[in-house]
Amino acid sequence: MTRVLIAVTGVDHWTLADGSQSPAGYWPEELSTPHRVFADAGLDITIATPGGVAPTATEAGFAPEMHGGDAAAGQRIREHLASIEALNAPEVLEDVDVAAHDFVFVPGGWGPMEDLAVSQSFGELLRRFTDAGKPVAAVCHGPAALLPARDDQGGWLFAGRELTGFSNAEEHAVGTAPLAKWLLEDRLRCEGGVYSAAPGDWAEYVVVDGNLYTGQNPASSEALAKRLVADTAA
């Protein structure tokens, strides 16, 4: 049985450029949809957060306008998340055994930019997954969690690799670009990532480069999860 580690942000806020805090955690669709895909495929799922805290969903992610005006879509996501008992008592991310998992998946939301993006322990965990040749996957703002992964010389572990994530254009479209300390696309490029995005905002877009799997935005969650299921079953 394929075993997946879903590494979820543990914060409930995102610190903005002016020092204020905006309510934020994980983006609901980016955890709910991949979890459903993984569960339907019969994967053994572990959910872990820094310190083992119960994670916080970004409430805005349930709003109808985030689902094309479909209020029922947000409610379905809320109900699915409520059914995941592991979200109430996740594993401690720092204690995870890489050998017990076949790949790691990081949902987005602005939360990962607050904690996972600066977590040396998570960076080391990603290095161990990579050294073992196991897939490392992240969607939307989830690739922020890739930033602390370093090689022996201190260089970014994923420099020179093709990848995607929430784009500057999408950040401007939702109005958060002027508020942010830094933008994900900028940081990925600055660290040496070969960043690309879909021609238009909000389109499904998945990039795979070796063991690195990334999706651009919420619309990419399902396709990314299905690709991981297919590739790890091969």
C-alpha positions in Angstrom: 0.0 0.0 0.0 1.3 3.4 -0.9 1.8 5.7 2.1 1.5 9.5 1.8 2.4 12.1 4.3 0.3 15.2 4.1 2.3 18.0 5.8 0.0 20.8 6.8 0.8 24.3 8.1 0.1 24.7 11.8 -0.5 28.5 11.9 -3.7 30.5 11.9 -2.3 33.7 10.5 0.0 35.2 7.8 2.2 38.2 8.8 2.0 41.0 6.3 4.6 43.5 5.2 3.2 46.1 7.7 3.5 43.7 10.6 -0.2 43.0 10.9 -1.6 39.5 10.8 -4.2 38.2 8.4 -6.2 35.1 9.3 -4.8 32.3 7.3 -4.0 28.6 7.5 -4.3 25.9 4.9 -6.5 26.4 1.8 -9.5 24.0 2.3 -9.8 22.7 -1.3 -6.1 22.0 -1.5 -6.3 19.6 1.5 -9.8 18.2 0.9 -9.5 17.4 -2.8 -6.1 15.6 -2.6 -7.2 13.7 0.5 -10.3 12.5 -1.3 -8.2 11.4 -4.3 -5.7 9.6 -2.1 -8.4 7.9 0.0 -10.3 6.8 -3.0 -7.1 5.2 -4.4 -6.7 3.3 -1.1 -3.6 5.1 0.0 -2.5 5.0 3.7 -2.7 8.7 4.7 -0.7 10.4 7.6 -1.5 14.0 8.4 1.2 15.9 10.3 1.7 19.5 11.4 4.5 21.4 13.2 4.2 20.4 16.8 1.2 18.3 16.1 -1.2 21.2 16.5 -4.7 20.9 15.0 -4.5 22.9 11.7 -6.7 25.8 10.8 -8.5 26.1 7.5 -8.6 29.6 5.8 -12.3 30.4 6.1 -12.3 32.4 2.9 -11.6 29.2 1.1 -15.2 28.0 1.7 -16.8 31.1 0.2 -19.0 30.6 -2.9 -17.0 33.1 -4.9 -14.0 30.8 -4.5 -16.0 28.1 -6.3 -17.6 29.9 -9.2 -20.5 31.0 -7.1 -21.3 27.5 -6.0 -22.1 27.6 -2.3 -22.6 23.9 -2.2 -19.0 23.3 -3.3 -17.7 25.0 -0.2 -20.1 23.1 2.0 -19.0 19.8 0.5 -15.4 20.7 1.2 -16.2 21.7 4.8 -18.0 18.4 5.4 -15.2 16.3 3.9 -12.7 18.1 6.1 -14.9 17.5 9.2 -14.9 13.8 8.4 -11.1 13.6 8.6 -10.5 12.6 12.2 -6.7 13.0 11.8 -7.1 16.7 11.5 -8.2 16.8 15.1 -5.0 15.1 16.3 -2.3 15.2 13.6 1.1 13.6 14.0 4.1 15.7 15.0 5.8 16.7 11.7 9.2 16.9 13.4 8.9 13.3 14.4 7.9 11.8 11.1 9.8 8.8 9.8 10.6 9.2 6.1 11.0 5.5 5.7 7.4 5.0 6.7 6.1 7.1 3.8 6.4 6.9 0.0 5.8 10.6 -0.7 5.0 13.9 0.9 2.4 16.4 -0.1 2.0 20.0 1.1 -1.3 21.8 0.6 -1.3 25.5 0.1 -2.9 28.5 1.7 -0.8 31.4 3.0 -0.1 29.5 6.2 3.0 27.6 4.8 4.6 31.0 4.0 4.5 31.7 7.7 5.8 28.5 9.2 7.0 25.7 6.8 8.8 28.2 4.6 11.3 29.0 7.5 11.3 25.5 9.2 14.8 24.0 9.1 13.4 20.8 10.4 11.0 20.5 7.5 13.7 21.4 5.1 15.7 18.5 6.4 12.7 16.2 6.1 12.4 17.2 2.4 16.0 16.5 1.9 15.6 13.0 3.3 12.7 12.4 1.0 14.7 13.6 -1.9 17.8 11.6 -0.9 15.6 8.5 -0.9 14.2 9.3 -4.3 10.7 9.8 -3.0 8.3 12.3 -4.5 8.0 15.7 -2.9 4.8 17.5 -3.9 3.2 20.9 -3.2 0.3 22.9 -4.5 -0.5 26.7 -4.8 1.4 28.4 -1.9 2.5 25.0 -0.7 5.8 25.3 -2.6 6.8 27.9 -0.1 7.6 24.9 2.1 10.3 23.9 -0.3 12.4 26.9 0.5 14.2 25.7 3.7 15.5 22.5 1.9 19.2 22.9 1.6 22.2 20.9 0.3 25.5 20.5 2.2 26.8 23.8 0.8 23.7 25.7 1.8 22.3 26.0 -1.7 18.6 25.4 -2.4 17.9 21.7 -2.9 15.6 22.4 -5.8 17.6 25.0 -7.7 17.6 24.3 -11.4 14.4 22.3 -11.2 11.2 23.1 -13.1 8.3 23.9 -10.8 5.2 26.1 -10.4 3.1 27.7 -7.6 0.7 30.5 -7.0 1.7 33.2 -9.6 2.4 36.9 -9.1 -0.5 37.6 -11.4 -2.8 35.5 -9.3 -1.5 37.2 -6.1 -2.3 40.6 -7.7 -5.7 39.3 -8.8 -6.8 38.5 -5.3 -5.3 41.7 -3.9 -2.7 40.3 -1.6 0.4 41.2 -3.7 0.7 44.8 -2.3 0.3 43.4 1.3 2.8 40.6 1.2 6.4 40.6 2.6 7.3 38.5 -0.4 5.7 36.8 -3.3 6.1 33.0 -3.9 6.9 33.2 -7.6 9.6 35.8 -6.9 11.2 33.7 -4.2 11.1 30.5 -6.2 12.8 32.3 -9.1 15.3 34.0 -6.8 16.4 30.7 -5.3 17.1 29.3 -8.7 13.9 27.5 -9.5 12.8 27.3 -13.2 9.3 28.7 -12.6 6.5 28.5 -15.1 2.7 29.1 -15.0 -0.4 28.5 -17.1 -1.0 31.1 -19.8 -4.1 32.3 -17.9 -4.8 32.8 -14.2 -6.7 30.0 -12.3 -6.1 27.4 -15.0 -5.1 23.8 -14.0 -1.3 23.5 -14.3 1.0 20.8 -13.0 4.8 20.5 -13.4 6.8 17.4 -12.7 10.6 17.4 -12.7 12.1 14.2 -11.3 10.8 13.7 -7.8 9.4 17.2 -7.6 5.7 17.6 -8.2 4.0 21.0 -8.1 0.6 22.5 -8.9 0.0 26.2 -9.5 -3.3 26.9 -7.8 -6.5 25.3 -6.2 -7.6 24.2 -9.7 -4.5 22.1 -10.0 -5.1 20.1 -6.7 -7.0 17.2 -8.2 -4.7 16.8 -11.3 -1.6 16.9 -9.1 -3.0 14.3 -6.6 -4.1 12.0 -9.4 -0.6 12.2 -11.0 1.0 11.3 -7.8 -1.3 8.3 -7.3 -0.6 7.1 -10.8 3.2 7.5 -10.6 3.6 6.0 -7.1 1.5 3.0 -8.1 3.7 2.3 -11.2 
